[in-house]
Amino acid sequence: MLFLKKKLTKTAQILSLVLASTAAGFSYADTTAVAGTTPQLSVQLWSVKDAMQADFEGTLTKLAAMGFDGIEFAGFFGNYANDPAGLKAFLDKLGLKASGAHVPFEKLSPEQLETTVAFYKAIDCHYLIIPMDQRAFTVEGAKAVAADLAAVQEKLTPLGMQVGYHNHKPEMLGEMGKTPWDVIGKNTNSKVILQQDVGWTEVAGKDPVDFVKAYPGRTITTHYKASAPEPGNTEDPIIGKDTTDWKALISANKTIGGTQWLVVEQESYPAGMTPMQSVEASLKGLQAIIAEMK
């Protein structure tokens, strides 16, 4: 009976999302084949970049103590830049996993791919996300980015790894279904991760849930950001104190997105709070929302 209740609940969630998409005037791909997930919580290390550069080990130790399950790398490795085995041992000691890494295209070029892959495989990091490419700010440019992503993924698939792309505001501008983000999504296969940055999606005037529904199973990791640093943006930067419908997004991530990691990211910080304090406040806010949904 419990199994049947859970199955009916998931069916109802999917149906409500499909009905919402129809009302919005555009249709989504089939969502029924996507397995449900229970995402873990990570933090993008760019959020605390100054602390990372000042004290790599100490900062990771504090993030682990806050309750994060994982970390997403942003090019900071402390004394471990040439010692992935040592880094993996340190992460294991802290109980942290590598939820992914932001890696520029140049690190995935034919000349650097082997070295890059060897490092990240050694720390058990399988999701390599392009943090930004200005070509993707236009529809035409996004076609070239999609082609590059597809080529990289072809090389990564036999290695059990995935490449992905992370949006800012420009990729989300335009008519739904015809944005640069859609160009990337439609011109790459299901292995290519569409790492949506919720803060930037909302700055672009879009509902992040719509993009999860548009590409089922491809939102393997999502950046949970309450406020993007857009001029004039007055949104509260702490998750749970802002206006995002986090419960709807979490539900979509879990039932349709195939999401493995919810990645907290701070690019805006309340007055009087350090980046570390801001990250901890957002984590607590997110944890409280998740607890309310159980």
C-alpha angles and dihedrals in degrees: 000000000000091000091050091049092052091047092050091047092053091046090052091050092051092046092052091051092049092049090050091052091052091051090051090060101247135078133234135215122268110287101184096090094059115103118227118252141200103217122212124222123254138166129225105233093217084077089072099026096143092052090046092055093045098046116003099177095038093051094049089048090055093047091052090050090053089063106259116151094204149001133228112219124230103185098290117120105151110206091344099076090112097026110069092159090056091047091051090051091051092049090049090051090055094043092241128140128205101246090185143302137245105235126173121232091252090065088056095049118122089258095053105025097094094050093044094049093047092054096048096042088054090059092043093248112147105168115078111184127193102227096204142340117184090211086072091062089086132047093241094047091048089063090062091047090051090052091051092048091050091051093050092047091053088060095043099048096075087050094055093246135119135212123212145175131237121208135222125186102289096058090061099049121108137038116337108262092025103061122116086255090058090050089056093045095049096044099050130063127250093269092069108092119229100208104193120204102212095199094056093042090057092046086057088057096251134124109243091212089066092062093048089053093045093061110032116203095009102093092085091154128018131193109231103205122160096195133022118205096253116150109260094014108141097178114136106254096215117092110244094026093068132075101255115122093234095171092058090047094047089050091051092047092051099043104031111010099063083225118182099172136035103200117202112214129180122196095152124053130198117245111272095019126105120224090255092051090047093051091049091049091051091048091052090047092052093046090052092052092049090049090053090055095057 
